[in-house]
């Protein structure tokens, strides 16, 4: 992860970080300075929603259906709609 800050810097620039993760679509890691301590990752709201949607679809088996149909012949949906 390219964008890593320590907790002190994260606290100081909190609102700036929120804006940046939403504009740049790149997460920011808050990494503690003490070893063996876990940090956190800040991501934008749109990215969070996309992750949640992906997890939901994966839990519904949609990812499996997509893999099963990867090698199917390409369907021309424009043509299919015009034939209705």
C-alpha angles and dihedrals in degrees: 000000000000099000111064126156133174120244094259092054090042091054092047094049099031098129092041089052091050090053093046096050090052095045100039097035089223122124123234121220117215101207120189118230092223115086120246091022119122123231134198139244124229116207132175122265094246090052091049091051090049091052091049091049091049091050091048092051092046090051089052091054095248092131090057091050091051092051090048091053099041093105097043118121113272113261118217099221093182089059092044092054092048091053093059 
